[in-house]
């Protein structure tokens, strides 16, 4: 995906030379003959980076930069001039430029500056998205129901200790969210939180993922690799879906819990670590112990502080709080002005059992916001299961979540193809905010 660079310079020969150099370096290039034209082009199709000539008759590069920053536009800007000075460089940097370059310049140098500026902008957006996700997550553990308040209180008390915590509950109830809440409210907050999901991993892969391996331990082990437990030293390890690990791995995990030490695959020397352990499962581990599929001693090692997260159907008084939160979140993220939920839609939602719990509620609200045509979510905007219509068997039709994700991915890829990889333009094509579009790309695994 080629980054789009907008060059604004009133001298046609300067624009042409720079365009040729940047196209040769692999960038997509657009050009403007002055500052005002540059602003118009930015409004119509925001570039990934802007190169401005400092001196332009209609509007100087510095004036364009100040106007962009006044509007809250944080597109990286590089100013170029033939008359550089320390004072002028200080002036443009204070105004928010990424760099100030004097002519003549080395094409390789300007490429390096562009790559660094784009890399910094990408990291900045990733941090913004991550920060937003962290802020959003903690809204989801707030509720009015006594059961949820009790679970939050238990998690807060557990955070103050190093005791092993076992989170129990159906899929979609927020077990990883609670694990992160416990970690972030503990004295280990400055250390790593590492989640380990055993579902779908073979015994060999799971053991290597968990404990790491030595060079030459097996075919393909070309170098030593630290496992997730070792990487989490000082922090928290979260074992998700703990009820699904094999009997052999149960024994290895039990030994680690007892001794807090392990050997890498192919290694002989024991490695000691200091980690907090939180485990989670949607299975009935007590029943699994009785039928012999889960070790009794491991169960008791894990079940020190059990916290049961209630399903959404058992705390329906929280549906309004959560639905209003998701409505604000997805309306803002997509740029759509959906501000309310109709009485008919509320009736359907309150009468539904929510087998997918909070995750299903989030998907339902996002779908209604994206696909609806009004400012209010109506009953017709909700998935078919809310109207009591029978769903096709899984063998004939994908799950709601898989189907929606597949459709979203196809739509995003089509928009990117249409705009030749320009993410901002693709977001506008889909009538979405750029920040939400970037987050959507990441969640769908689109590079």
C-alpha positions in Angstrom: 0.0 0.0 0.0 1.7 3.2 -1.2 1.7 6.3 1.0 0.2 9.3 -0.6 2.4 12.5 -0.6 0.9 15.9 -1.5 3.5 18.4 -2.9 2.6 22.1 -2.8 4.9 24.5 -4.7 4.3 27.4 -7.0 7.3 26.5 -9.2 6.2 23.8 -11.7 9.8 22.6 -12.3 10.4 22.1 -8.5 7.1 20.1 -8.3 8.1 17.9 -11.2 11.6 17.1 -10.0 10.3 16.2 -6.6 7.4 14.2 -8.0 9.8 12.1 -10.1 12.1 11.4 -7.2 9.2 10.3 -4.9 7.5 8.2 -7.5 10.8 6.5 -8.1 11.0 5.8 -4.3 7.6 4.1 -4.3 5.3 6.9 -3.1 2.0 8.0 -4.7 2.2 11.7 -5.4 -0.4 14.5 -5.9 0.5 18.1 -6.5 -0.8 21.6 -5.8 0.4 24.9 -7.3 -0.2 26.9 -4.2 -1.2 26.9 -0.5 -5.0 27.4 -1.1 -5.1 24.6 -3.6 -3.3 22.4 -1.2 -5.9 23.1 1.5 -8.7 22.3 -0.9 -7.0 19.0 -1.9 -6.4 18.0 1.7 -10.1 18.6 2.5 -11.1 16.5 -0.5 -8.6 13.6 -0.1 -6.3 13.8 2.9 -2.7 12.7 2.1 -0.5 10.7 4.4 2.2 13.5 4.3 2.4 17.0 3.0 5.5 18.7 1.5 5.1 22.6 1.4 7.3 25.2 -0.2 7.9 27.9 2.4 7.4 30.8 0.0 4.3 30.7 -2.2 2.5 33.9 -3.4 -1.1 33.1 -2.6 -0.5 31.5 0.8 2.8 30.6 2.4 3.7 27.1 3.5 3.9 28.3 7.1 0.4 29.8 6.8 -0.9 26.4 5.4 0.7 24.6 8.3 -0.8 26.9 10.9 -4.3 26.6 9.3 -4.0 22.8 9.4 -3.0 22.7 13.0 -5.8 25.2 13.9 -8.3 22.7 12.4 -6.8 19.9 14.4 -5.3 18.2 11.4 -2.1 16.3 12.5 -0.9 15.3 9.0 2.9 15.3 9.0 4.2 18.4 7.3 7.7 19.0 5.8 8.6 22.5 4.7 11.2 23.1 2.0 12.9 26.4 1.2 15.9 27.7 -0.7 16.5 30.4 2.0 17.0 28.6 5.2 17.9 30.1 8.5 17.9 29.0 12.2 15.2 31.5 13.0 12.9 30.3 10.2 13.6 26.6 11.2 12.6 27.3 14.8 9.5 29.1 13.6 8.2 26.3 11.5 9.0 23.6 14.1 7.1 25.5 16.7 4.2 25.7 14.4 4.1 21.9 14.2 6.2 20.9 11.2 8.0 17.6 11.3 11.1 18.9 9.5 12.5 21.9 7.6 14.7 21.2 4.6 16.8 23.6 2.5 17.4 23.2 -1.2 19.3 21.7 -2.8 18.7 18.4 -1.0 19.8 14.8 -1.5 16.9 12.6 -2.7 18.0 9.7 -0.4 17.9 12.1 2.6 14.4 13.4 1.9 13.2 9.8 1.5 14.7 9.0 4.9 12.9 12.0 6.4 9.6 11.0 4.8 9.8 7.4 6.0 10.6 8.5 9.6 7.7 11.0 9.6 5.3 8.4 8.3 6.6 5.8 10.7 6.1 8.2 13.6 2.6 9.0 12.5 1.7 5.3 12.3 3.0 4.7 15.8 1.1 7.7 17.0 -2.2 6.4 15.6 -1.6 3.0 17.0 -1.1 4.5 20.5 -4.2 6.5 20.1 -6.2 3.5 19.1 -4.8 1.4 21.9 -5.4 4.2 24.4 -9.0 4.4 23.2 -9.5 0.7 23.5 -8.2 0.7 27.1 -10.5 3.5 28.0 -13.4 1.8 26.3 -12.8 -1.6 28.0 -13.3 -0.3 31.5 -16.7 1.0 30.7 -17.8 -2.6 30.1 -17.2 -3.7 33.7 -19.5 -1.0 35.1 -23.0 -2.1 35.8 -26.0 -1.6 38.0 -26.7 -5.2 38.8 -25.8 -6.6 42.2 -24.1 -9.6 40.6 -21.8 -7.5 38.5 -21.0 -5.1 41.4 -20.1 -8.1 43.5 -17.8 -9.5 40.7 -16.1 -6.1 40.4 -15.6 -5.8 44.2 -14.1 -9.3 44.3 -11.7 -8.4 41.4 -10.6 -5.3 43.3 -9.9 -7.2 46.4 -8.0 -9.9 44.5 -5.9 -7.2 42.8 -4.4 -6.3 46.1 -2.9 -9.7 46.6 -0.8 -12.2 44.6 -3.3 -15.0 44.9 -4.2 -17.0 41.8 -7.6 -16.0 40.4 -10.0 -18.3 38.5 -12.5 -16.4 36.3 -15.6 -18.4 35.5 -18.4 -17.5 33.0 -19.8 -18.0 29.6 -18.1 -16.7 26.4 -18.5 -13.0 25.9 -18.9 -12.1 29.6 -15.6 -10.3 29.7 -13.1 -12.6 31.4 -10.0 -11.2 29.8 -11.3 -7.7 30.6 -11.5 -8.7 34.3 -8.0 -10.2 34.1 -6.6 -6.9 32.8 -8.6 -5.0 35.4 -7.0 -7.1 38.2 -3.5 -6.6 36.7 -3.9 -2.9 36.2 -5.1 -2.5 39.8 -2.2 -4.5 41.2 1.4 -3.5 42.1 2.4 -5.4 38.9 0.8 -2.8 36.6 4.2 -1.6 35.3 5.1 -5.1 34.3 3.8 -7.2 31.4 0.3 -8.7 31.1 0.5 -11.7 28.7 -2.5 -13.6 27.6 -2.2 -17.3 26.6 -5.0 -19.0 24.7 -4.6 -22.8 24.5 -7.5 -23.4 22.0 -6.3 -24.7 18.7 -2.7 -25.2 19.7 -1.0 -28.6 19.5 0.8 -29.9 22.6 4.2 -29.1 21.0 3.2 -25.6 20.0 1.5 -24.9 23.3 4.6 -26.1 25.3 6.9 -24.0 23.2 4.6 -21.0 23.4 4.4 -21.3 27.2 7.9 -22.3 28.2 10.0 -21.4 25.1 12.6 -23.6 23.5 16.3 -24.0 23.1 18.1 -23.8 19.8 17.8 -27.2 17.9 15.1 -28.5 20.3 13.0 -29.6 17.3 12.9 -29.1 13.5 12.6 -25.4 12.8 14.0 -24.2 16.2 16.8 -22.3 14.6 17.4 -20.1 17.7 16.5 -19.9 21.4 13.1 -18.5 22.1 11.8 -17.3 25.4 8.3 -18.5 26.3 5.4 -16.2 27.4 5.8 -17.2 31.0 9.4 -16.0 31.0 8.5 -12.8 29.1 5.9 -12.0 31.8 8.4 -12.2 34.6 7.3 -9.7 37.3 3.9 -9.3 35.7 0.7 -11.3 35.1 0.0 -14.4 33.0 -3.5 -14.9 31.9 -4.4 -18.5 30.9 -7.6 -18.2 28.8 -9.7 -21.3 28.1 -7.7 -23.3 30.8 -10.3 -26.1 30.7 -9.2 -27.0 27.2 -5.6 -28.0 27.8 -4.5 -31.6 27.4 -3.8 -33.9 30.4 -0.1 -33.8 29.6 0.0 -30.0 29.6 -2.1 -30.0 32.8 0.7 -31.9 34.5 3.4 -29.5 33.3 1.3 -26.5 34.2 0.7 -27.9 37.7 4.5 -28.3 38.3 5.0 -24.7 37.2 2.3 -23.5 39.6 3.8 -25.5 42.5 7.4 -24.5 41.9 7.2 -21.3 39.9 9.9 -22.7 37.7 10.2 -24.6 34.4 12.6 -25.7 31.6 12.5 -24.6 28.1 11.7 -27.3 25.5 15.0 -29.0 24.9 16.6 -27.4 27.9 17.8 -28.9 31.2 18.4 -25.9 33.5 15.3 -24.8 35.6 14.2 -21.2 35.1 12.5 -19.4 38.0 10.0 -16.5 37.4 7.8 -14.3 39.5 4.4 -14.1 37.9 0.8 -13.6 39.0 -1.5 -16.3 37.5 -5.1 -15.6 36.4 -7.0 -18.4 34.6 -10.4 -18.4 32.9 -12.8 -20.9 31.4 -16.3 -21.2 30.3 -16.4 -24.9 31.3 -17.6 -26.4 34.6 -14.2 -27.5 35.9 -15.7 -29.2 39.0 -17.7 -31.4 36.7 -14.5 -32.0 34.5 -12.7 -33.1 37.6 -15.4 -35.6 38.4 -15.4 -37.1 34.9 -11.6 -37.3 34.9 -10.9 -34.8 32.1 -9.3 -32.2 34.4 -6.8 -32.8 37.2 -8.1 -32.4 40.7 -4.8 -31.0 42.0 -4.5 -28.5 39.2 -8.1 -27.4 39.8 -7.4 -26.6 43.5 -4.2 -24.8 42.5 -6.2 -22.5 40.2 -9.4 -22.2 42.3 -7.8 -20.0 45.0 -10.0 -16.9 44.4 -12.9 -17.9 42.1 -14.9 -15.1 40.5 -18.0 -15.9 38.5 -19.0 -13.4 35.8 -22.8 -13.3 35.3 -24.2 -13.8 31.8 -26.0 -10.8 30.4 -29.4 -12.5 30.7 -28.9 -12.5 34.5 -28.2 -8.8 34.7 -30.6 -7.2 32.2 -30.6 -4.0 34.1 -27.1 -3.4 32.6 -28.3 -3.8 29.0 -29.3 -0.1 28.8 -26.0 1.1 30.2 -23.9 -1.1 27.8 -26.1 -0.4 24.8 -26.0 3.3 25.2 -22.2 3.1 25.6 -21.8 1.0 22.4 -24.2 3.4 20.6 -22.1 6.4 21.4 -18.9 4.6 20.7 -19.8 3.2 17.2 -21.7 6.4 16.2 -18.6 8.5 16.9 -16.2 6.0 15.4 -18.2 5.7 12.1 -19.2 9.3 11.9 -22.9 8.4 11.7 -25.4 10.4 13.6 -27.3 7.6 15.3 -28.4 9.0 18.7 -31.2 6.9 20.0 -32.8 3.4 20.3 -36.5 3.1 19.7 -38.9 1.6 22.2 -39.5 -1.4 19.8 -35.8 -2.1 19.6 -35.5 -1.9 23.4 -38.3 -4.3 23.8 -36.6 -6.8 21.5 -33.3 -6.4 23.2 -34.7 -6.8 26.7 -36.6 -9.9 25.7 -33.6 -11.6 24.2 -31.4 -14.1 26.1 -28.0 -12.9 24.7 -26.2 -16.3 24.4 -23.1 -14.3 23.2 -23.4 -11.9 26.1 -21.7 -8.5 26.0 -19.7 -9.4 22.8 -23.0 -10.2 21.0 -24.6 -6.9 22.3 -21.6 -4.9 20.9 -21.8 -6.7 17.5 -25.6 -6.1 17.3 -25.3 -2.3 18.1 -22.4 -1.9 15.7 -24.3 -3.7 12.9 -27.4 -1.5 13.5 -25.3 1.7 13.5 -23.4 0.8 10.3 -26.3 -0.7 8.3 -29.2 1.4 9.6 -30.5 4.4 7.7 -32.1 6.5 10.4 -30.9 8.4 13.4 -32.6 6.0 15.7 -32.0 2.2 15.9 -35.3 0.4 15.1 -36.2 -3.2 15.7 -35.8 -3.9 12.0 -32.1 -2.9 12.3 -31.3 -5.7 14.8 -30.2 -9.2 13.7 -32.9 -11.7 12.7 -32.6 -13.7 15.9 -34.1 -10.8 17.8 -37.4 -11.3 16.0 -37.5 -14.9 16.8 -36.8 -16.1 13.3 -35.0 -19.4 13.1 -31.4 -19.2 12.0 -29.9 -21.6 9.4 -27.8 -24.4 10.8 -24.1 -23.8 11.1 -23.4 -26.3 8.4 -25.5 -24.2 5.9 -24.6 -20.7 7.1 -21.8 -19.0 9.0 -22.2 -17.6 12.5 -23.5 -14.1 12.8 -20.1 -12.9 14.0 -18.1 -14.7 11.2 -20.6 -13.6 8.5 -20.4 -9.9 9.6 -16.6 -9.9 9.8 -16.3 -11.5 6.4 -18.6 -8.9 4.9 -16.8 -6.1 6.6 -13.4 -7.4 5.4 -14.6 -7.7 1.8 -16.0 -4.1 1.9 -12.8 -2.6 3.4 -10.6 -4.4 0.8 -12.9 -3.3 -2.0 -12.7 0.4 -0.8 -8.9 0.1 -0.5 -8.7 -1.3 -4.0 -10.9 1.5 -5.3 -8.7 4.2 -3.7 -5.4 2.5 -4.6 -4.6 1.9 -1.0 -5.3 5.4 0.3 -6.7 4.7 3.8 -8.2 8.1 4.4 -9.9 8.1 1.0 -11.2 4.6 1.6 -12.7 5.7 4.9 -14.5 8.6 3.2 -15.8 6.2 0.5 -17.4 4.1 3.2 -18.6 7.2 5.1 -16.4 6.3 8.1 -14.0 8.3 10.3 -10.4 7.6 9.4 -9.5 6.6 13.0 -12.3 4.0 13.1 -11.3 2.8 9.6 -7.7 2.2 10.7 -8.9 0.4 13.8 -11.3 -1.7 11.7 -8.4 -2.7 9.3 -6.3 -3.8 12.3 -9.1 -5.8 13.9 -9.8 -7.6 10.5 -6.1 -8.4 10.0 -5.7 -6.2 6.9 -2.2 -4.9 6.4 
